[in-house]
Amino acid sequence: METANIAKQMIGFQKSVFDNSFNAIAVVQDQTETMMNNFMGQFPWATEDGKKQLNETYNYTKKARDEFKKVVDQGYSQFEKLFDQK
């Protein structure tokens, strides 16, 4: 029983580290998006089509990031259920 508690604590710690790292990366990505939008807005040679494609890339990246987070959270949830059963 002691081993299961230690394993649950380790999983909880790893989840916490992942969540904090993920949030830090998300902030960097969002700030980069803001910086690039400001950068592209200052140049007259940046076409609306180019800006639109850049925004589509940002949206795709956010969607992929959210889906990755969801899958990892499901994995941690499965680990927690596994240790709760024993």
PyMOL Python script that loads the backbone (N, CA, C, O; Angstrom):
from pymol import cmd

cmd.read_pdbstr("""\
ATOM      1  N   MET A   1       0.827  -1.198   0.000  1.00  0.00           N
ATOM      2  CA  MET A   1       0.000   0.000   0.000  1.00  0.00           C
ATOM      3  C   MET A   1       0.870   1.260   0.000  1.00  0.00           C
ATOM      4  O   MET A   1       0.543   2.253  -0.651  1.00  0.00           O
ATOM      5  N   GLU A   2       1.953   1.206   0.722  1.00  0.00           N
ATOM      6  CA  GLU A   2       2.872   2.343   0.763  1.00  0.00           C
ATOM      7  C   GLU A   2       3.419   2.656  -0.624  1.00  0.00           C
ATOM      8  O   GLU A   2       3.576   3.823  -0.984  1.00  0.00           O
ATOM      9  N   THR A   3       3.706   1.618  -1.398  1.00  0.00           N
ATOM     10  CA  THR A   3       4.246   1.805  -2.741  1.00  0.00           C
ATOM     11  C   THR A   3       3.249   2.532  -3.632  1.00  0.00           C
ATOM     12  O   THR A   3       3.634   3.391  -4.425  1.00  0.00           O
ATOM     13  N   ALA A   4       1.972   2.193  -3.506  1.00  0.00           N
ATOM     14  CA  ALA A   4       0.938   2.842  -4.313  1.00  0.00           C
ATOM     15  C   ALA A   4       0.856   4.330  -3.978  1.00  0.00           C
ATOM     16  O   ALA A   4       0.699   5.161  -4.873  1.00  0.00           O
ATOM     17  N   ASN A   5       0.961   4.664  -2.703  1.00  0.00           N
ATOM     18  CA  ASN A   5       0.911   6.079  -2.309  1.00  0.00           C
ATOM     19  C   ASN A   5       2.112   6.845  -2.844  1.00  0.00           C
ATOM     20  O   ASN A   5       1.979   7.979  -3.305  1.00  0.00           O
ATOM     21  N   ILE A   6       3.279   6.224  -2.782  1.00  0.00           N
ATOM     22  CA  ILE A   6       4.481   6.868  -3.315  1.00  0.00           C
ATOM     23  C   ILE A   6       4.342   7.079  -4.818  1.00  0.00           C
ATOM     24  O   ILE A   6       4.697   8.135  -5.341  1.00  0.00           O
ATOM     25  N   ALA A   7       3.823   6.065  -5.507  1.00  0.00           N
ATOM     26  CA  ALA A   7       3.635   6.176  -6.958  1.00  0.00           C
ATOM     27  C   ALA A   7       2.634   7.281  -7.291  1.00  0.00           C
ATOM     28  O   ALA A   7       2.842   8.031  -8.244  1.00  0.00           O
ATOM     29  N   LYS A   8       1.550   7.390  -6.517  1.00  0.00           N
ATOM     30  CA  LYS A   8       0.560   8.442  -6.754  1.00  0.00           C
ATOM     31  C   LYS A   8       1.176   9.823  -6.539  1.00  0.00           C
ATOM     32  O   LYS A   8       0.888  10.763  -7.280  1.00  0.00           O
ATOM     33  N   GLN A   9       2.026   9.935  -5.521  1.00  0.00           N
ATOM     34  CA  GLN A   9       2.681  11.219  -5.269  1.00  0.00           C
ATOM     35  C   GLN A   9       3.642  11.567  -6.400  1.00  0.00           C
ATOM     36  O   GLN A   9       3.738  12.724  -6.808  1.00  0.00           O
ATOM     37  N   MET A  10       4.344  10.569  -6.899  1.00  0.00           N
ATOM     38  CA  MET A  10       5.263  10.809  -8.013  1.00  0.00           C
ATOM     39  C   MET A  10       4.502  11.245  -9.250  1.00  0.00           C
ATOM     40  O   MET A  10       4.921  12.169  -9.947  1.00  0.00           O
ATOM     41  N   ILE A  11       3.386  10.585  -9.526  1.00  0.00           N
ATOM     42  CA  ILE A  11       2.561  10.944 -10.693  1.00  0.00           C
ATOM     43  C   ILE A  11       2.008  12.364 -10.511  1.00  0.00           C
ATOM     44  O   ILE A  11       1.985  13.150 -11.457  1.00  0.00           O
ATOM     45  N   GLY A  12       1.570  12.681  -9.308  1.00  0.00           N
ATOM     46  CA  GLY A  12       1.059  14.024  -9.033  1.00  0.00           C
ATOM     47  C   GLY A  12       2.124  15.087  -9.238  1.00  0.00           C
ATOM     48  O   GLY A  12       1.849  16.158  -9.779  1.00  0.00           O
ATOM     49  N   PHE A  13       3.346  14.783  -8.800  1.00  0.00           N
ATOM     50  CA  PHE A  13       4.457  15.722  -8.987  1.00  0.00           C
ATOM     51  C   PHE A  13       4.762  15.904 -10.469  1.00  0.00           C
ATOM     52  O   PHE A  13       4.962  17.026 -10.933  1.00  0.00           O
ATOM     53  N   GLN A  14       4.797  14.801 -11.208  1.00  0.00           N
ATOM     54  CA  GLN A  14       5.079  14.879 -12.639  1.00  0.00           C
ATOM     55  C   GLN A  14       3.991  15.662 -13.368  1.00  0.00           C
ATOM     56  O   GLN A  14       4.284  16.436 -14.279  1.00  0.00           O
ATOM     57  N   LYS A  15       2.743  15.463 -12.971  1.00  0.00           N
ATOM     58  CA  LYS A  15       1.634  16.198 -13.587  1.00  0.00           C
ATOM     59  C   LYS A  15       1.774  17.690 -13.298  1.00  0.00           C
ATOM     60  O   LYS A  15       1.539  18.525 -14.172  1.00  0.00           O
ATOM     61  N   SER A  16       2.155  18.014 -12.076  1.00  0.00           N
ATOM     62  CA  SER A  16       2.339  19.410 -11.704  1.00  0.00           C
ATOM     63  C   SER A  16       3.467  20.047 -12.523  1.00  0.00           C
ATOM     64  O   SER A  16       3.329  21.173 -13.000  1.00  0.00           O
ATOM     65  N   VAL A  17       4.574  19.331 -12.682  1.00  0.00           N
ATOM     66  CA  VAL A  17       5.694  19.834 -13.482  1.00  0.00           C
ATOM     67  C   VAL A  17       5.258  20.019 -14.938  1.00  0.00           C
ATOM     68  O   VAL A  17       5.576  21.028 -15.566  1.00  0.00           O
ATOM     69  N   PHE A  18       4.531  19.041 -15.462  1.00  0.00           N
ATOM     70  CA  PHE A  18       4.047  19.154 -16.839  1.00  0.00           C
ATOM     71  C   PHE A  18       3.128  20.360 -16.999  1.00  0.00           C
ATOM     72  O   PHE A  18       3.282  21.142 -17.937  1.00  0.00           O
ATOM     73  N   ASP A  19       2.168  20.511 -16.080  1.00  0.00           N
ATOM     74  CA  ASP A  19       1.222  21.625 -16.175  1.00  0.00           C
ATOM     75  C   ASP A  19       1.937  22.968 -16.145  1.00  0.00           C
ATOM     76  O   ASP A  19       1.625  23.859 -16.934  1.00  0.00           O
ATOM     77  N   ASN A  20       2.897  23.113 -15.236  1.00  0.00           N
ATOM     78  CA  ASN A  20       3.632  24.379 -15.142  1.00  0.00           C
ATOM     79  C   ASN A  20       4.463  24.636 -16.394  1.00  0.00           C
ATOM     80  O   ASN A  20       4.503  25.758 -16.899  1.00  0.00           O
ATOM     81  N   SER A  21       5.119  23.608 -16.889  1.00  0.00           N
ATOM     82  CA  SER A  21       5.928  23.756 -18.110  1.00  0.00           C
ATOM     83  C   SER A  21       5.041  24.066 -19.304  1.00  0.00           C
ATOM     84  O   SER A  21       5.370  24.923 -20.124  1.00  0.00           O
ATOM     85  N   PHE A  22       3.925  23.373 -19.400  1.00  0.00           N
ATOM     86  CA  PHE A  22       3.000  23.587 -20.504  1.00  0.00           C
ATOM     87  C   PHE A  22       2.475  25.026 -20.486  1.00  0.00           C
ATOM     88  O   PHE A  22       2.418  25.688 -21.523  1.00  0.00           O
ATOM     89  N   ASN A  23       2.098  25.494 -19.311  1.00  0.00           N
ATOM     90  CA  ASN A  23       1.586  26.860 -19.202  1.00  0.00           C
ATOM     91  C   ASN A  23       2.649  27.890 -19.577  1.00  0.00           C
ATOM     92  O   ASN A  23       2.338  28.901 -20.207  1.00  0.00           O
ATOM     93  N   ALA A  24       3.891  27.640 -19.196  1.00  0.00           N
ATOM     94  CA  ALA A  24       4.973  28.559 -19.548  1.00  0.00           C
ATOM     95  C   ALA A  24       5.173  28.593 -21.065  1.00  0.00           C
ATOM     96  O   ALA A  24       5.357  29.661 -21.648  1.00  0.00           O
ATOM     97  N   ILE A  25       5.138  27.432 -21.692  1.00  0.00           N
ATOM     98  CA  ILE A  25       5.293  27.369 -23.145  1.00  0.00           C
ATOM     99  C   ILE A  25       4.118  28.051 -23.839  1.00  0.00           C
ATOM    100  O   ILE A  25       4.302  28.736 -24.845  1.00  0.00           O
ATOM    101  N   ALA A  26       2.919  27.868 -23.308  1.00  0.00           N
ATOM    102  CA  ALA A  26       1.744  28.508 -23.892  1.00  0.00           C
ATOM    103  C   ALA A  26       1.865  30.028 -23.821  1.00  0.00           C
ATOM    104  O   ALA A  26       1.502  30.724 -24.769  1.00  0.00           O
ATOM    105  N   VAL A  27       2.370  30.542 -22.713  1.00  0.00           N
ATOM    106  CA  VAL A  27       2.541  31.988 -22.577  1.00  0.00           C
ATOM    107  C   VAL A  27       3.559  32.489 -23.598  1.00  0.00           C
ATOM    108  O   VAL A  27       3.346  33.524 -24.229  1.00  0.00           O
ATOM    109  N   VAL A  28       4.659  31.762 -23.763  1.00  0.00           N
ATOM    110  CA  VAL A  28       5.669  32.161 -24.749  1.00  0.00           C
ATOM    111  C   VAL A  28       5.080  32.159 -26.154  1.00  0.00           C
ATOM    112  O   VAL A  28       5.313  33.086 -26.931  1.00  0.00           O
ATOM    113  N   GLN A  29       4.320  31.123 -26.479  1.00  0.00           N
ATOM    114  CA  GLN A  29       3.715  31.064 -27.811  1.00  0.00           C
ATOM    115  C   GLN A  29       2.731  32.208 -28.022  1.00  0.00           C
ATOM    116  O   GLN A  29       2.707  32.809 -29.096  1.00  0.00           O
ATOM    117  N   ASP A  30       1.925  32.514 -27.021  1.00  0.00           N
ATOM    118  CA  ASP A  30       0.957  33.602 -27.159  1.00  0.00           C
ATOM    119  C   ASP A  30       1.653  34.955 -27.291  1.00  0.00           C
ATOM    120  O   ASP A  30       1.224  35.803 -28.073  1.00  0.00           O
ATOM    121  N   GLN A  31       2.723  35.154 -26.531  1.00  0.00           N
ATOM    122  CA  GLN A  31       3.472  36.404 -26.635  1.00  0.00           C
ATOM    123  C   GLN A  31       4.155  36.526 -28.000  1.00  0.00           C
ATOM    124  O   GLN A  31       4.243  37.615 -28.568  1.00  0.00           O
ATOM    125  N   THR A  32       4.633  35.399 -28.512  1.00  0.00           N
ATOM    126  CA  THR A  32       5.257  35.401 -29.838  1.00  0.00           C
ATOM    127  C   THR A  32       4.224  35.762 -30.903  1.00  0.00           C
ATOM    128  O   THR A  32       4.525  36.498 -31.843  1.00  0.00           O
ATOM    129  N   GLU A  33       3.017  35.247 -30.754  1.00  0.00           N
ATOM    130  CA  GLU A  33       1.953  35.590 -31.697  1.00  0.00           C
ATOM    131  C   GLU A  33       1.681  37.091 -31.674  1.00  0.00           C
ATOM    132  O   GLU A  33       1.577  37.725 -32.724  1.00  0.00           O
ATOM    133  N   THR A  34       1.569  37.646 -30.490  1.00  0.00           N
ATOM    134  CA  THR A  34       1.320  39.083 -30.354  1.00  0.00           C
ATOM    135  C   THR A  34       2.462  39.894 -30.971  1.00  0.00           C
ATOM    136  O   THR A  34       2.223  40.869 -31.683  1.00  0.00           O
ATOM    137  N   MET A  35       3.690  39.489 -30.696  1.00  0.00           N
ATOM    138  CA  MET A  35       4.851  40.185 -31.228  1.00  0.00           C
ATOM    139  C   MET A  35       4.867  40.119 -32.760  1.00  0.00           C
ATOM    140  O   MET A  35       5.128  41.122 -33.424  1.00  0.00           O
ATOM    141  N   MET A  36       4.590  38.950 -33.311  1.00  0.00           N
ATOM    142  CA  MET A  36       4.599  38.803 -34.765  1.00  0.00           C
ATOM    143  C   MET A  36       3.475  39.608 -35.416  1.00  0.00           C
ATOM    144  O   MET A  36       3.674  40.192 -36.481  1.00  0.00           O
ATOM    145  N   ASN A  37       2.308  39.645 -34.794  1.00  0.00           N
ATOM    146  CA  ASN A  37       1.216  40.451 -35.338  1.00  0.00           C
ATOM    147  C   ASN A  37       1.594  41.927 -35.358  1.00  0.00           C
ATOM    148  O   ASN A  37       1.317  42.625 -36.333  1.00  0.00           O
ATOM    149  N   ASN A  38       2.225  42.407 -34.285  1.00  0.00           N
ATOM    150  CA  ASN A  38       2.684  43.799 -34.249  1.00  0.00           C
ATOM    151  C   ASN A  38       3.770  44.042 -35.291  1.00  0.00           C
ATOM    152  O   ASN A  38       3.777  45.072 -35.966  1.00  0.00           O
ATOM    153  N   PHE A  39       4.672  43.103 -35.412  1.00  0.00           N
ATOM    154  CA  PHE A  39       5.766  43.198 -36.376  1.00  0.00           C
ATOM    155  C   PHE A  39       5.223  43.249 -37.803  1.00  0.00           C
ATOM    156  O   PHE A  39       5.643  44.089 -38.598  1.00  0.00           O
ATOM    157  N   MET A  40       4.301  42.361 -38.125  1.00  0.00           N
ATOM    158  CA  MET A  40       3.740  42.308 -39.483  1.00  0.00           C
ATOM    159  C   MET A  40       2.879  43.525 -39.778  1.00  0.00           C
ATOM    160  O   MET A  40       2.779  43.946 -40.931  1.00  0.00           O
ATOM    161  N   GLY A  41       2.262  44.090 -38.764  1.00  0.00           N
ATOM    162  CA  GLY A  41       1.422  45.267 -38.968  1.00  0.00           C
ATOM    163  C   GLY A  41       2.210  46.521 -39.329  1.00  0.00           C
ATOM    164  O   GLY A  41       1.647  47.479 -39.859  1.00  0.00           O
ATOM    165  N   GLN A  42       3.491  46.516 -39.047  1.00  0.00           N
ATOM    166  CA  GLN A  42       4.311  47.695 -39.314  1.00  0.00           C
ATOM    167  C   GLN A  42       4.893  47.721 -40.720  1.00  0.00           C
ATOM    168  O   GLN A  42       5.450  48.734 -41.140  1.00  0.00           O
ATOM    169  N   PHE A  43       4.772  46.638 -41.437  1.00  0.00           N
ATOM    170  CA  PHE A  43       5.382  46.565 -42.756  1.00  0.00           C
ATOM    171  C   PHE A  43       4.325  46.651 -43.850  1.00  0.00           C
ATOM    172  O   PHE A  43       3.395  45.845 -43.877  1.00  0.00           O
ATOM    173  N   PRO A  44       4.458  47.617 -44.747  1.00  0.00           N
ATOM    174  CA  PRO A  44       3.467  47.774 -45.809  1.00  0.00           C
ATOM    175  C   PRO A  44       3.504  46.627 -46.823  1.00  0.00           C
ATOM    176  O   PRO A  44       2.508  46.377 -47.502  1.00  0.00           O
ATOM    177  N   TRP A  45       4.624  45.934 -46.935  1.00  0.00           N
ATOM    178  CA  TRP A  45       4.731  44.845 -47.899  1.00  0.00           C
ATOM    179  C   TRP A  45       4.063  43.566 -47.407  1.00  0.00           C
ATOM    180  O   TRP A  45       3.940  42.614 -48.177  1.00  0.00           O
ATOM    181  N   ALA A  46       3.630  43.514 -46.157  1.00  0.00           N
ATOM    182  CA  ALA A  46       2.937  42.333 -45.638  1.00  0.00           C
ATOM    183  C   ALA A  46       1.490  42.384 -46.127  1.00  0.00           C
ATOM    184  O   ALA A  46       0.723  43.261 -45.731  1.00  0.00           O
ATOM    185  N   THR A  47       1.133  41.450 -46.980  1.00  0.00           N
ATOM    186  CA  THR A  47      -0.202  41.449 -47.575  1.00  0.00           C
ATOM    187  C   THR A  47      -1.225  40.883 -46.592  1.00  0.00           C
ATOM    188  O   THR A  47      -0.878  40.213 -45.619  1.00  0.00           O
ATOM    189  N   GLU A  48      -2.476  41.170 -46.871  1.00  0.00           N
ATOM    190  CA  GLU A  48      -3.559  40.632 -46.041  1.00  0.00           C
ATOM    191  C   GLU A  48      -3.617  39.108 -46.143  1.00  0.00           C
ATOM    192  O   GLU A  48      -3.939  38.423 -45.173  1.00  0.00           O
ATOM    193  N   ASP A  49      -3.301  38.590 -47.330  1.00  0.00           N
ATOM    194  CA  ASP A  49      -3.289  37.132 -47.499  1.00  0.00           C
ATOM    195  C   ASP A  49      -2.197  36.500 -46.631  1.00  0.00           C
ATOM    196  O   ASP A  49      -2.406  35.450 -46.023  1.00  0.00           O
ATOM    197  N   GLY A  50      -1.054  37.141 -46.583  1.00  0.00           N
ATOM    198  CA  GLY A  50       0.036  36.641 -45.743  1.00  0.00           C
ATOM    199  C   GLY A  50      -0.329  36.690 -44.264  1.00  0.00           C
ATOM    200  O   GLY A  50      -0.038  35.759 -43.513  1.00  0.00           O
ATOM    201  N   LYS A  51      -0.962  37.771 -43.857  1.00  0.00           N
ATOM    202  CA  LYS A  51      -1.400  37.900 -42.464  1.00  0.00           C
ATOM    203  C   LYS A  51      -2.463  36.853 -42.133  1.00  0.00           C
ATOM    204  O   LYS A  51      -2.474  36.288 -41.039  1.00  0.00           O
ATOM    205  N   LYS A  52      -3.351  36.603 -43.088  1.00  0.00           N
ATOM    206  CA  LYS A  52      -4.401  35.601 -42.881  1.00  0.00           C
ATOM    207  C   LYS A  52      -3.787  34.212 -42.709  1.00  0.00           C
ATOM    208  O   LYS A  52      -4.204  33.448 -41.838  1.00  0.00           O
ATOM    209  N   GLN A  53      -2.802  33.889 -43.536  1.00  0.00           N
ATOM    210  CA  GLN A  53      -2.146  32.588 -43.421  1.00  0.00           C
ATOM    211  C   GLN A  53      -1.401  32.465 -42.095  1.00  0.00           C
ATOM    212  O   GLN A  53      -1.377  31.394 -41.490  1.00  0.00           O
ATOM    213  N   LEU A  54      -0.804  33.542 -41.653  1.00  0.00           N
ATOM    214  CA  LEU A  54      -0.115  33.534 -40.370  1.00  0.00           C
ATOM    215  C   LEU A  54      -1.111  33.308 -39.224  1.00  0.00           C
ATOM    216  O   LEU A  54      -0.827  32.557 -38.291  1.00  0.00           O
ATOM    217  N   ASN A  55      -2.260  33.951 -39.299  1.00  0.00           N
ATOM    218  CA  ASN A  55      -3.292  33.750 -38.279  1.00  0.00           C
ATOM    219  C   ASN A  55      -3.839  32.323 -38.295  1.00  0.00           C
ATOM    220  O   ASN A  55      -4.138  31.762 -37.241  1.00  0.00           O
ATOM    221  N   GLU A  56      -3.970  31.736 -39.481  1.00  0.00           N
ATOM    222  CA  GLU A  56      -4.404  30.342 -39.568  1.00  0.00           C
ATOM    223  C   GLU A  56      -3.377  29.416 -38.923  1.00  0.00           C
ATOM    224  O   GLU A  56      -3.734  28.432 -38.275  1.00  0.00           O
ATOM    225  N   THR A  57      -2.106  29.740 -39.106  1.00  0.00           N
ATOM    226  CA  THR A  57      -1.043  28.958 -38.474  1.00  0.00           C
ATOM    227  C   THR A  57      -1.130  29.066 -36.955  1.00  0.00           C
ATOM    228  O   THR A  57      -0.983  28.065 -36.253  1.00  0.00           O
ATOM    229  N   TYR A  58      -1.367  30.273 -36.444  1.00  0.00           N
ATOM    230  CA  TYR A  58      -1.520  30.453 -35.001  1.00  0.00           C
ATOM    231  C   TYR A  58      -2.693  29.624 -34.477  1.00  0.00           C
ATOM    232  O   TYR A  58      -2.587  28.953 -33.451  1.00  0.00           O
ATOM    233  N   ASN A  59      -3.802  29.684 -35.194  1.00  0.00           N
ATOM    234  CA  ASN A  59      -4.989  28.942 -34.754  1.00  0.00           C
ATOM    235  C   ASN A  59      -4.743  27.437 -34.762  1.00  0.00           C
ATOM    236  O   ASN A  59      -5.166  26.728 -33.850  1.00  0.00           O
ATOM    237  N   TYR A  60      -4.060  26.957 -35.791  1.00  0.00           N
ATOM    238  CA  TYR A  60      -3.732  25.538 -35.865  1.00  0.00           C
ATOM    239  C   TYR A  60      -2.820  25.134 -34.709  1.00  0.00           C
ATOM    240  O   TYR A  60      -3.006  24.079 -34.102  1.00  0.00           O
ATOM    241  N   THR A  61      -1.842  25.976 -34.412  1.00  0.00           N
ATOM    242  CA  THR A  61      -0.911  25.697 -33.318  1.00  0.00           C
ATOM    243  C   THR A  61      -1.651  25.646 -31.979  1.00  0.00           C
ATOM    244  O   THR A  61      -1.398  24.757 -31.166  1.00  0.00           O
ATOM    245  N   LYS A  62      -2.549  26.579 -31.753  1.00  0.00           N
ATOM    246  CA  LYS A  62      -3.320  26.592 -30.504  1.00  0.00           C
ATOM    247  C   LYS A  62      -4.193  25.349 -30.392  1.00  0.00           C
ATOM    248  O   LYS A  62      -4.301  24.751 -29.321  1.00  0.00           O
ATOM    249  N   LYS A  63      -4.813  24.965 -31.501  1.00  0.00           N
ATOM    250  CA  LYS A  63      -5.663  23.776 -31.487  1.00  0.00           C
ATOM    251  C   LYS A  63      -4.835  22.532 -31.186  1.00  0.00           C
ATOM    252  O   LYS A  63      -5.238  21.702 -30.371  1.00  0.00           O
ATOM    253  N   ALA A  64      -3.688  22.396 -31.833  1.00  0.00           N
ATOM    254  CA  ALA A  64      -2.816  21.245 -31.590  1.00  0.00           C
ATOM    255  C   ALA A  64      -2.303  21.252 -30.154  1.00  0.00           C
ATOM    256  O   ALA A  64      -2.218  20.199 -29.522  1.00  0.00           O
ATOM    257  N   ARG A  65      -1.967  22.412 -29.641  1.00  0.00           N
ATOM    258  CA  ARG A  65      -1.494  22.541 -28.258  1.00  0.00           C
ATOM    259  C   ARG A  65      -2.582  22.107 -27.276  1.00  0.00           C
ATOM    260  O   ARG A  65      -2.303  21.383 -26.321  1.00  0.00           O
ATOM    261  N   ASP A  66      -3.815  22.547 -27.508  1.00  0.00           N
ATOM    262  CA  ASP A  66      -4.923  22.174 -26.626  1.00  0.00           C
ATOM    263  C   ASP A  66      -5.232  20.679 -26.697  1.00  0.00           C
ATOM    264  O   ASP A  66      -5.528  20.056 -25.678  1.00  0.00           O
ATOM    265  N   GLU A  67      -5.165  20.110 -27.887  1.00  0.00           N
ATOM    266  CA  GLU A  67      -5.410  18.676 -28.033  1.00  0.00           C
ATOM    267  C   GLU A  67      -4.311  17.865 -27.352  1.00  0.00           C
ATOM    268  O   GLU A  67      -4.594  16.842 -26.728  1.00  0.00           O
ATOM    269  N   PHE A  68      -3.067  18.310 -27.467  1.00  0.00           N
ATOM    270  CA  PHE A  68      -1.958  17.632 -26.794  1.00  0.00           C
ATOM    271  C   PHE A  68      -2.163  17.655 -25.281  1.00  0.00           C
ATOM    272  O   PHE A  68      -1.982  16.638 -24.610  1.00  0.00           O
ATOM    273  N   LYS A  69      -2.540  18.811 -24.747  1.00  0.00           N
ATOM    274  CA  LYS A  69      -2.787  18.944 -23.304  1.00  0.00           C
ATOM    275  C   LYS A  69      -3.904  18.017 -22.862  1.00  0.00           C
ATOM    276  O   LYS A  69      -3.816  17.388 -21.808  1.00  0.00           O
ATOM    277  N   LYS A  70      -4.949  17.932 -23.666  1.00  0.00           N
ATOM    278  CA  LYS A  70      -6.078  17.079 -23.319  1.00  0.00           C
ATOM    279  C   LYS A  70      -5.665  15.609 -23.271  1.00  0.00           C
ATOM    280  O   LYS A  70      -6.073  14.880 -22.367  1.00  0.00           O
ATOM    281  N   VAL A  71      -4.872  15.177 -24.225  1.00  0.00           N
ATOM    282  CA  VAL A  71      -4.417  13.780 -24.258  1.00  0.00           C
ATOM    283  C   VAL A  71      -3.520  13.471 -23.063  1.00  0.00           C
ATOM    284  O   VAL A  71      -3.654  12.416 -22.442  1.00  0.00           O
ATOM    285  N   VAL A  72      -2.617  14.373 -22.743  1.00  0.00           N
ATOM    286  CA  VAL A  72      -1.731  14.150 -21.595  1.00  0.00           C
ATOM    287  C   VAL A  72      -2.545  14.116 -20.303  1.00  0.00           C
ATOM    288  O   VAL A  72      -2.295  13.275 -19.440  1.00  0.00           O
ATOM    289  N   ASP A  73      -3.511  15.016 -20.162  1.00  0.00           N
ATOM    290  CA  ASP A  73      -4.365  15.008 -18.972  1.00  0.00           C
ATOM    291  C   ASP A  73      -5.151  13.699 -18.852  1.00  0.00           C
ATOM    292  O   ASP A  73      -5.332  13.176 -17.752  1.00  0.00           O
ATOM    293  N   GLN A  74      -5.614  13.177 -19.984  1.00  0.00           N
ATOM    294  CA  GLN A  74      -6.311  11.890 -19.964  1.00  0.00           C
ATOM    295  C   GLN A  74      -5.372  10.778 -19.517  1.00  0.00           C
ATOM    296  O   GLN A  74      -5.781   9.876 -18.785  1.00  0.00           O
ATOM    297  N   GLY A  75      -4.124  10.836 -19.950  1.00  0.00           N
ATOM    298  CA  GLY A  75      -3.139   9.839 -19.536  1.00  0.00           C
ATOM    299  C   GLY A  75      -2.897   9.881 -18.035  1.00  0.00           C
ATOM    300  O   GLY A  75      -2.846   8.838 -17.384  1.00  0.00           O
ATOM    301  N   TYR A  76      -2.749  11.079 -17.482  1.00  0.00           N
ATOM    302  CA  TYR A  76      -2.580  11.198 -16.032  1.00  0.00           C
ATOM    303  C   TYR A  76      -3.825  10.718 -15.298  1.00  0.00           C
ATOM    304  O   TYR A  76      -3.723  10.105 -14.235  1.00  0.00           O
ATOM    305  N   SER A  77      -4.984  10.990 -15.853  1.00  0.00           N
ATOM    306  CA  SER A  77      -6.229  10.523 -15.247  1.00  0.00           C
ATOM    307  C   SER A  77      -6.277   8.987 -15.216  1.00  0.00           C
ATOM    308  O   SER A  77      -6.713   8.394 -14.230  1.00  0.00           O
ATOM    309  N   GLN A  78      -5.827   8.359 -16.296  1.00  0.00           N
ATOM    310  CA  GLN A  78      -5.790   6.894 -16.342  1.00  0.00           C
ATOM    311  C   GLN A  78      -4.822   6.339 -15.301  1.00  0.00           C
ATOM    312  O   GLN A  78      -5.119   5.330 -14.662  1.00  0.00           O
ATOM    313  N   PHE A  79      -3.676   6.979 -15.123  1.00  0.00           N
ATOM    314  CA  PHE A  79      -2.732   6.548 -14.088  1.00  0.00           C
ATOM    315  C   PHE A  79      -3.362   6.642 -12.709  1.00  0.00           C
ATOM    316  O   PHE A  79      -3.221   5.732 -11.892  1.00  0.00           O
ATOM    317  N   GLU A  80      -4.061   7.752 -12.448  1.00  0.00           N
ATOM    318  CA  GLU A  80      -4.694   7.923 -11.144  1.00  0.00           C
ATOM    319  C   GLU A  80      -5.759   6.857 -10.897  1.00  0.00           C
ATOM    320  O   GLU A  80      -5.867   6.325  -9.792  1.00  0.00           O
ATOM    321  N   LYS A  81      -6.530   6.553 -11.908  1.00  0.00           N
ATOM    322  CA  LYS A  81      -7.537   5.496 -11.776  1.00  0.00           C
ATOM    323  C   LYS A  81      -6.885   4.146 -11.512  1.00  0.00           C
ATOM    324  O   LYS A  81      -7.387   3.355 -10.714  1.00  0.00           O
ATOM    325  N   LEU A  82      -5.771   3.885 -12.180  1.00  0.00           N
ATOM    326  CA  LEU A  82      -5.064   2.630 -11.996  1.00  0.00           C
ATOM    327  C   LEU A  82      -4.631   2.462 -10.553  1.00  0.00           C
ATOM    328  O   LEU A  82      -4.795   1.384  -9.983  1.00  0.00           O
ATOM    329  N   PHE A  83      -4.085   3.499  -9.957  1.00  0.00           N
ATOM    330  CA  PHE A  83      -3.628   3.397  -8.574  1.00  0.00           C
ATOM    331  C   PHE A  83      -4.773   3.430  -7.571  1.00  0.00           C
ATOM    332  O   PHE A  83      -4.632   2.915  -6.462  1.00  0.00           O
ATOM    333  N   ASP A  84      -5.904   4.026  -7.939  1.00  0.00           N
ATOM    334  CA  ASP A  84      -7.070   4.028  -7.054  1.00  0.00           C
ATOM    335  C   ASP A  84      -7.720   2.650  -6.969  1.00  0.00           C
ATOM    336  O   ASP A  84      -8.349   2.324  -5.962  1.00  0.00           O
ATOM    337  N   GLN A  85      -7.577   1.844  -8.009  1.00  0.00           N
ATOM    338  CA  GLN A  85      -8.191   0.522  -8.028  1.00  0.00           C
ATOM    339  C   GLN A  85      -7.500  -0.446  -7.078  1.00  0.00           C
ATOM    340  O   GLN A  85      -8.140  -1.355  -6.549  1.00  0.00           O
ATOM    341  N   LYS A  86      -6.213  -0.265  -6.858  1.00  0.00           N
ATOM    342  CA  LYS A  86      -5.462  -1.227  -6.042  1.00  0.00           C
ATOM    343  C   LYS A  86      -5.459  -0.876  -4.608  1.00  0.00           C
ATOM    344  O   LYS A  86      -4.868  -1.591  -3.799  1.00  0.00           O
TER     345      LYS A  86
END
""", "prot")
cmd.dss("prot")
cmd.show_as("cartoon", "prot")
cmd.util.cbc("prot")
cmd.orient("prot")
